């Protein structure tokens, strides 16, 4: 029988609601590691939670779902260099030691840097393989990077063992700089299951043309989820992840409403007339004018919402908190009126469906009555927050193909200088 959330488990700080800038799905990559004996460093960046396999061993030792180095018998300590999937502002870090109980790393520190493409290319090419360690040649090459001198985000701090009540080691980061790479130090050796680096992507807007069409809410373009009504099965921030959702777990899914009517009825347009809804709010990566909306229910076949609508507004960050307190009325304008949704399908809504709201920087997606959506895309022009002038829906022929920039593909992502 399933158990309700236990009060003895750890509470998660607010920064964990932000995007994970380093997981493999957004392009995070291990560039260098001193040792990969029991388990390779790439496991740190898996998006799935760590698992434990009872009685499973490899020829190097116990199979572990994380990064685990051998017991150190030489001077020094183990460390690795990680490229963020998207460069950005780091607000907090979770060093997860799940299932590493007698073999977790006792202490950790984290540093950060902004590396140029030339600097990244100087890093020796990595071969991710269990039972291996860095060579003398690779060690000499990496020393030229002087990563031990990078900015310290987390000082040397003890970790807790990987039991359910202690596995998450949270570190709030007070930095206002944009970072591209981090260095994770283990003192002196041991295991870490996952590394989560929470924050907000900061693109190089100077490289994006003023009239370019981009996904204004995409994670890689700086979009951030700032609130929601329910995330029982899947977090709302998944809506703005790169690419198509891989499973239902990779989308936003809410619990079924217990007060739903015994018999459902629909209006003339086929939209169910049921009380209640679920919502989530996003701060756009850049203010803009939305010209196309995509709502994707990929994988949601027996649990997709009946309908959805999108509202938008243009407010300052100082007004954000007050707006979130009052979810009815206020500055919100209808961007996309209620639309019927269907199972396992990408729904595209063009200019004929979208209301001209001018320049907006916040959106609220509402689905009725509940269910799951895998992705939301809001394509439009980037504009200054106080610039309400065109182009709104002008400058494009009805059948013209627009250039959609939804950010670089994770596996092909290049380092921002």
C-alpha positions in Angstrom: 0.0 0.0 0.0 1.3 3.4 -0.9 2.2 5.7 2.0 1.4 9.5 2.2 4.4 11.9 2.2 6.2 11.5 5.5 7.0 14.5 7.8 10.3 12.7 8.6 11.6 13.2 5.1 13.6 16.2 4.1 11.9 19.5 3.1 13.0 21.1 -0.1 14.1 24.7 -0.3 12.3 27.1 -2.7 15.2 27.2 -5.1 14.6 23.6 -6.1 11.5 24.8 -8.0 13.8 26.4 -10.5 15.2 24.7 -13.6 18.0 22.2 -13.4 20.7 23.7 -15.6 23.0 20.7 -15.6 21.0 17.6 -16.2 21.7 15.6 -19.3 18.3 16.4 -20.9 19.3 20.1 -21.2 22.8 19.3 -22.5 24.8 19.0 -19.3 28.1 17.2 -19.9 31.0 15.8 -17.9 34.2 17.1 -19.5 36.8 15.6 -17.1 36.9 13.4 -14.0 39.9 12.1 -12.0 38.4 8.6 -11.4 35.5 6.5 -12.6 36.3 3.2 -11.0 33.0 2.0 -9.5 30.6 4.2 -11.5 31.1 7.0 -14.1 30.6 10.7 -13.4 28.0 10.9 -16.2 25.5 9.3 -13.8 25.5 12.6 -11.8 23.6 14.3 -14.6 20.8 11.7 -15.1 17.4 13.3 -15.0 15.8 10.2 -13.3 16.1 9.7 -9.6 18.8 7.3 -8.5 17.9 3.6 -8.0 19.5 0.7 -6.0 19.9 -2.8 -7.4 20.2 -5.3 -4.6 22.9 -7.9 -5.2 24.1 -6.5 -8.6 27.9 -6.3 -9.1 30.2 -5.5 -11.9 33.8 -6.7 -12.3 34.9 -3.5 -10.6 32.6 -3.8 -7.6 29.0 -3.1 -6.4 26.8 -1.5 -9.1 25.9 2.0 -8.0 23.7 4.6 -9.7 26.0 7.7 -9.3 29.6 8.7 -9.5 31.9 6.6 -7.3 35.6 6.7 -7.2 38.0 4.1 -5.7 39.4 4.4 -2.2 42.2 6.9 -2.6 45.7 5.5 -2.0 47.6 8.4 -3.5 47.8 12.1 -2.5 45.0 14.5 -3.6 41.3 14.3 -3.9 38.8 13.5 -6.7 37.0 16.1 -8.8 35.3 16.6 -12.1 34.5 19.5 -14.5 30.9 19.8 -15.8 29.6 21.9 -18.6 26.2 23.4 -17.8 23.5 22.5 -20.4 22.5 26.1 -20.5 24.7 29.0 -19.2 22.9 30.9 -16.4 22.5 32.2 -12.9 22.9 29.6 -10.2 20.6 30.0 -7.2 21.1 26.7 -5.4 22.6 23.2 -5.6 21.5 19.7 -4.4 24.3 17.1 -3.8 22.3 13.9 -3.6 24.0 10.9 -1.9 21.0 8.5 -2.3 22.0 4.9 -1.5 25.6 5.9 -0.8 25.6 5.1 2.9 29.0 3.5 3.8 30.7 4.9 0.7 29.4 8.5 0.3 31.9 11.3 -0.1 32.5 12.9 3.3 33.0 16.4 2.1 32.3 18.5 -1.0 33.0 21.9 -2.5 31.8 23.5 -5.8 33.5 26.2 -8.0 32.3 27.9 -11.1 33.8 29.7 -14.2 32.9 31.3 -17.5 34.9 29.4 -20.2 35.5 30.4 -23.8 35.3 27.9 -26.6 39.1 27.9 -26.8 39.4 27.0 -23.1 36.9 24.2 -23.5 38.7 22.8 -26.5 41.9 22.6 -24.4 40.4 20.1 -22.0 41.6 16.5 -22.9 39.0 14.4 -24.6 37.1 12.3 -22.1 36.5 8.5 -22.3 33.7 7.6 -19.9 34.5 4.1 -18.8 34.2 2.2 -15.5 37.5 1.0 -14.0 39.5 3.9 -15.3 41.2 7.0 -14.0 42.9 10.1 -15.5 46.3 9.6 -16.9 49.4 11.7 -16.1 49.2 13.3 -19.5 45.6 14.3 -19.1 46.3 15.5 -15.5 49.1 17.8 -16.9 46.8 19.1 -19.6 44.0 19.9 -17.3 46.3 21.8 -14.9 46.6 24.5 -17.6 43.0 25.4 -17.0 43.8 26.3 -13.4 40.3 25.2 -12.3 41.4 25.1 -8.7 41.3 28.9 -8.9 37.7 29.2 -10.1 35.1 31.1 -8.0 34.0 29.2 -5.0 30.2 28.8 -4.8 30.1 26.2 -2.0 33.1 26.0 0.4 34.3 22.6 1.7 31.3 21.3 3.6 30.4 17.9 5.1 27.9 15.7 3.4 25.3 13.5 4.9 24.9 9.8 4.1 22.4 8.6 1.4 19.5 7.5 3.6 16.0 8.7 2.7 16.0 11.1 5.6 19.4 12.7 4.9 20.4 12.1 1.2 19.7 15.6 -0.1 22.4 18.1 0.7 21.1 21.6 -0.2 23.3 24.6 -0.7 21.9 28.1 -1.4 24.1 30.1 -3.8 24.5 33.9 -3.5 25.9 34.8 -6.9 24.7 37.2 -9.5 27.1 36.1 -12.3 26.3 34.0 -15.4 28.3 30.7 -15.3 29.0 28.1 -18.0 31.0 25.5 -16.1 31.4 24.1 -12.6 34.0 22.0 -10.8 32.7 19.5 -8.3 35.3 18.5 -5.6 35.0 15.3 -3.5 37.2 15.2 -0.4 38.9 12.8 -0.6 36.9 10.2 -2.5 33.7 8.2 -2.4 30.3 8.4 -4.1 27.6 11.0 -5.0 24.4 9.9 -6.7 23.1 13.0 -8.4 24.0 16.7 -8.8 21.2 19.3 -9.4 22.2 22.8 -10.2 19.1 25.0 -9.9 18.8 28.4 -11.5 17.8 30.4 -14.6 19.3 30.3 -18.0 20.7 33.6 -19.3 21.1 33.6 -23.1 23.3 35.9 -25.0 20.6 38.1 -26.3 23.0 40.1 -28.5 23.2 37.1 -30.8 19.5 37.0 -31.4 18.0 39.5 -33.9 15.4 42.0 -32.8 12.8 40.5 -35.1 13.7 36.9 -34.7 11.0 34.5 -33.7 12.0 32.4 -30.6 10.2 30.3 -28.0 9.9 33.1 -25.4 9.2 30.6 -22.5 11.8 27.9 -23.3 14.1 26.9 -20.5 17.1 27.6 -22.6 15.8 31.1 -23.4 15.4 31.9 -19.7 11.8 30.9 -19.0 11.0 30.0 -15.4 8.1 28.5 -13.6 7.1 30.7 -10.7 4.0 29.0 -9.4 1.4 26.3 -9.9 -1.8 24.8 -8.3 -0.8 21.1 -8.4 2.2 19.0 -9.5 1.2 15.6 -8.1 2.6 13.5 -10.9 4.9 15.8 -12.9 6.3 19.3 -12.3 5.0 22.2 -14.3 8.6 23.3 -15.1 8.8 20.2 -17.4 6.6 22.1 -19.9 9.5 24.3 -21.0 12.2 21.6 -21.3 14.0 21.1 -24.6 12.7 18.6 -27.2 9.7 16.2 -27.1 8.8 14.6 -23.8 10.2 11.1 -23.5 7.4 9.8 -21.1 4.5 11.1 -19.1 6.9 11.7 -16.2 8.6 14.3 -18.4 5.5 16.5 -18.5 3.2 18.4 -16.1 0.5 16.2 -14.6 -1.9 17.0 -11.8 -4.0 14.8 -9.6 -7.6 13.9 -10.5 -10.0 16.3 -8.7 -12.0 14.4 -6.1 -15.1 16.6 -6.4 -15.5 16.0 -10.1 -19.2 15.4 -11.1 -20.5 11.9 -11.3 -21.8 12.6 -14.8 -20.0 14.9 -17.1 -21.7 17.3 -19.6 -20.3 19.4 -22.5 -21.2 22.7 -24.2 -21.9 23.2 -27.9 -18.2 23.2 -28.7 -17.6 20.0 -26.9 -15.8 21.5 -23.9 -16.7 19.8 -20.6 -18.6 21.9 -18.1 -16.9 20.9 -14.9 -15.9 22.9 -11.9 -12.2 23.5 -11.0 -9.0 23.7 -13.0 -5.2 23.6 -12.6 -2.8 26.4 -13.5 0.9 27.2 -13.7 2.6 30.6 -14.2 5.8 31.3 -16.1 8.1 34.3 -16.3 9.2 34.6 -19.9 12.9 34.6 -20.7 12.5 37.9 -22.4 9.4 40.2 -22.9 7.9 39.7 -26.3 4.9 39.5 -28.5 3.4 36.0 -28.9 2.5 34.9 -32.4 2.1 31.2 -32.1 1.2 28.7 -29.3 1.9 25.0 -29.2 0.3 22.8 -26.5 1.6 19.2 -26.7 -0.2 16.3 -24.9 2.4 13.7 -26.1 2.1 10.5 -24.1 -1.1 11.6 -22.3 -3.7 9.3 -23.7 -6.1 8.5 -20.9 -5.2 11.4 -18.8 -5.0 14.5 -21.0 -6.9 17.7 -20.1 -10.2 18.4 -21.7 -9.3 22.0 -22.5 -6.8 24.8 -21.8 -6.5 28.5 -22.0 -3.5 31.0 -21.7 -3.5 34.4 -20.1 -0.7 36.9 -20.3 0.4 40.2 -18.7 3.2 42.7 -18.6 4.3 43.5 -15.0 7.5 44.2 -13.2 9.3 41.6 -11.0 8.3 43.8 -8.0 4.6 43.3 -8.9 5.1 39.5 -9.4 4.4 38.6 -5.8 1.2 40.6 -5.5 -0.1 39.3 -8.9 0.5 35.7 -7.7 -1.6 36.3 -4.6 -4.6 37.5 -6.6 -5.1 34.9 -9.3 -8.4 36.3 -10.5 -8.7 39.5 -12.4 -5.7 41.8 -12.0 -3.5 42.5 -15.0 -4.2 39.2 -16.8 -5.5 39.3 -20.4 -6.7 36.3 -22.5 -4.0 35.4 -24.9 -5.5 32.0 -26.0 -9.2 31.5 -25.2 -10.4 28.1 -24.0 -9.5 25.4 -26.6 -10.4 21.7 -26.7 -7.5 19.4 -26.4 -7.0 15.8 -27.5 -5.0 12.8 -26.5 -1.3 12.3 -27.4 -1.3 15.2 -29.9 0.5 18.5 -30.7 -2.0 21.4 -30.9 -0.9 24.4 -32.8 -2.7 27.7 -32.4 -1.7 30.5 -34.9 -2.5 34.2 -35.2 -6.2 33.4 -36.0 -6.6 31.9 -32.5 -4.4 34.3 -30.5 -5.6 37.6 -29.0 -3.2 40.6 -29.4 -2.0 41.3 -25.9 1.0 43.5 -27.0 4.3 43.0 -25.2 4.0 40.4 -22.3 6.5 38.9 -19.9 4.3 36.5 -17.8 1.9 33.8 -18.9 -0.6 31.6 -17.0 -1.6 28.3 -18.5 -4.8 26.8 -17.2 -6.1 23.3 -17.9 -9.6 22.0 -17.1 -10.4 20.1 -15.2 -7.0 18.3 -14.6 -4.6 15.9 -16.4 -1.3 16.2 -18.2 0.5 18.3 -20.8 4.0 17.5 -21.9 5.2 20.8 -23.5 4.2 24.4 -24.0 5.8 26.6 -26.7 5.2 30.3 -27.0 6.8 31.6 -30.2 7.1 35.3 -30.7 9.2 38.4 -31.2 11.5 39.6 -28.4 10.6 43.2 -27.4 11.4 45.5 -24.5 8.9 45.4 -21.7 7.8 49.0 -22.3 7.7 48.7 -26.1 4.1 48.1 -27.2 4.8 48.9 -30.8 4.8 46.4 -33.7 5.5 44.0 -35.2 2.5 42.4 -33.5 1.1 40.1 -36.2 2.4 42.2 -39.1 5.2 41.4 -41.4 4.3 37.8 -42.0 2.3 36.5 -44.8 -0.5 34.0 -43.8 1.4 31.1 -45.2 4.9 32.3 -44.5 7.3 29.9 -42.7 8.7 31.6 -39.6 12.2 31.0 -38.2 11.7 29.3 -34.9 14.6 29.3 -32.5 13.8 27.0 -29.6 17.4 27.0 -28.4 20.3 24.7 -29.4 19.8 20.9 -29.3 21.3 19.5 -26.1 23.8 17.2 -27.8 25.0 19.9 -30.2 25.2 22.7 -27.7 28.3 24.9 -28.0 29.9 26.7 -25.1 28.8 30.3 -24.8 31.7 32.7 -24.5 
